[in-house]
């Protein structure tokens, strides 16, 4: 038997995953974990994060949840229409900001950062697949980078 996946994620970064797995050796997997911790509302919300809507404006591709008309206009003028620069800044987002309201204060910083990195890896892969399917003629780069000691993600077209 062989197992294939598009994404290699360390599930041990999930809170209590290993402990529950140890207690339920023959009856524990990611679906058990999801069923224990989340509901349908969370599942649907996450689906839009992994499969986002995109806006095409002035030849630029912008994540719709990051798009703001005024901000776009300002960056368009600032970068003199340079699509790569505009997309890179308009699509940039700090990974931990997706969950800033729900972070446990007791969770050690290094464990939280490992979880952020695993999430960023999953988000990057899903956005790359989305972009290849939705924009097959565009060379869209999804990039994870550190800035000011925090993990960020963005996407832009490499022209």
C-alpha positions as CSV (number, residue, x, y, z in Angstrom):
1,X,0.0,0.0,0.0
2,X,1.3,3.5,-0.9
3,X,0.0,6.8,0.3
4,X,0.2,10.0,-1.8
5,X,-0.5,13.6,-0.9
6,X,0.1,17.0,-2.4
7,X,0.9,18.4,1.1
8,X,3.1,17.0,3.9
9,X,1.8,18.5,7.1
10,X,3.1,17.7,10.6
11,X,-0.2,17.0,12.4
12,X,1.6,16.9,15.7
13,X,1.4,20.7,15.8
14,X,-2.3,20.4,16.4
15,X,-3.3,20.8,20.0
16,X,-3.8,17.4,21.7
17,X,-3.6,15.5,18.4
18,X,-0.9,13.2,19.5
19,X,-2.5,12.6,22.9
20,X,-5.8,11.6,21.4
21,X,-4.0,9.5,18.8
22,X,-2.2,7.6,21.6
23,X,-5.5,6.9,23.4
24,X,-7.3,5.8,20.2
25,X,-4.5,3.9,18.3
26,X,-6.9,2.0,15.9
27,X,-9.6,4.6,15.6
28,X,-8.0,8.1,15.2
29,X,-7.3,10.2,12.1
30,X,-7.7,13.8,11.0
31,X,-11.5,13.4,10.5
32,X,-11.8,12.3,14.2
33,X,-9.8,15.4,15.2
34,X,-11.9,17.7,13.1
35,X,-15.1,16.2,14.4
36,X,-14.0,16.7,18.0
37,X,-12.8,20.4,17.5
38,X,-14.8,22.0,14.7
39,X,-18.2,22.4,13.2
40,X,-19.6,22.9,9.7
41,X,-19.4,26.7,10.0
42,X,-15.6,26.5,10.5
43,X,-15.3,24.0,7.6
44,X,-17.1,26.3,5.2
45,X,-15.2,29.3,6.3
46,X,-11.9,27.5,5.9
47,X,-12.9,26.4,2.4
48,X,-13.0,30.0,1.3
49,X,-9.6,30.6,2.7
50,X,-8.1,27.6,0.9
51,X,-10.2,28.3,-2.3
52,X,-10.4,32.1,-2.3
53,X,-12.1,34.4,-4.7
54,X,-9.8,36.6,-6.9
55,X,-10.4,40.0,-8.5
56,X,-8.8,41.0,-11.7
57,X,-8.2,44.7,-11.9
58,X,-5.9,46.6,-14.3
59,X,-4.2,43.4,-15.2
60,X,-3.5,42.6,-11.5
61,X,-4.8,39.5,-9.7
62,X,-5.8,40.3,-6.1
63,X,-7.3,38.1,-3.4
64,X,-10.9,39.4,-3.0
65,X,-10.6,39.3,0.8
66,X,-7.5,41.6,0.5
67,X,-9.0,44.0,-2.1
68,X,-9.9,47.6,-1.2
69,X,-10.5,49.9,-4.1
70,X,-8.9,53.0,-2.6
71,X,-5.8,51.1,-1.4
72,X,-5.5,49.5,-4.8
73,X,-5.6,52.9,-6.5
74,X,-3.0,54.3,-4.2
75,X,-0.5,51.4,-4.7
76,X,-1.2,51.5,-8.5
77,X,-0.1,55.1,-8.6
78,X,2.8,54.6,-6.1
79,X,4.2,51.7,-8.2
80,X,3.5,53.4,-11.5
81,X,1.4,50.4,-12.7
82,X,4.1,47.8,-11.8
83,X,1.8,44.7,-11.5
84,X,4.2,42.5,-9.6
85,X,4.8,45.2,-7.0
86,X,1.1,46.1,-6.7
87,X,0.0,42.5,-6.4
88,X,2.8,41.6,-3.9
89,X,1.8,44.4,-1.5
90,X,-2.0,44.2,-2.0
91,X,-2.0,40.4,-1.4
92,X,0.4,40.4,1.5
93,X,-1.0,39.2,4.8
94,X,0.5,38.2,8.1
95,X,-0.4,34.6,8.7
96,X,-1.1,34.9,12.5
97,X,-3.6,37.7,11.8
98,X,-6.0,35.0,10.5
99,X,-6.2,33.8,14.1
100,X,-5.1,36.7,16.3
101,X,-8.4,36.6,18.3
102,X,-8.2,32.9,19.2
103,X,-4.6,32.4,20.2
104,X,-4.1,30.9,23.6
105,X,-1.9,33.0,25.8
106,X,-0.5,29.9,27.5
107,X,0.7,28.4,24.2
108,X,4.5,28.6,24.0
109,X,5.7,30.9,21.2
110,X,7.9,28.3,19.5
111,X,5.0,25.8,19.2
112,X,2.6,28.5,17.9
113,X,5.2,29.5,15.3
114,X,5.6,25.9,14.1
115,X,1.8,25.7,13.7
116,X,1.8,29.0,11.8
117,X,4.5,27.6,9.5
118,X,2.5,24.4,8.8
119,X,-0.6,26.5,8.1
120,X,1.3,28.8,5.8
121,X,2.6,25.8,3.9
122,X,-0.9,24.5,3.4
123,X,-2.2,27.9,2.3
124,X,0.6,28.3,-0.1
125,X,0.0,24.9,-1.8
126,X,-3.8,25.5,-2.1
127,X,-3.4,29.0,-3.6
128,X,-0.8,27.7,-6.1
129,X,-3.2,25.0,-7.2
130,X,-6.1,27.6,-7.4
131,X,-4.0,30.0,-9.5
132,X,-2.9,27.2,-11.9
133,X,-6.5,26.2,-12.5
134,X,-8.0,29.7,-12.6
135,X,-5.2,31.5,-14.4
136,X,-3.5,28.8,-16.5
137,X,-1.7,31.3,-18.8
138,X,-0.3,33.3,-15.9
139,X,2.9,32.6,-14.0
140,X,1.6,33.3,-10.4
141,X,4.0,32.9,-7.6
142,X,2.8,32.3,-4.0
143,X,5.5,33.3,-1.6
144,X,5.9,32.8,2.2
145,X,8.4,35.2,3.7
146,X,9.4,36.6,7.1
147,X,9.1,40.3,7.7
148,X,9.6,42.0,11.1
149,X,9.9,38.5,12.7
150,X,6.5,37.3,11.5
151,X,5.5,34.9,8.7
152,X,3.7,36.5,5.8
153,X,2.1,35.2,2.6
154,X,1.6,36.9,-0.7
155,X,1.1,36.2,-4.4
156,X,2.0,38.0,-7.6
157,X,2.5,37.4,-11.3
158,X,6.0,36.8,-12.5
159,X,5.9,38.5,-15.9
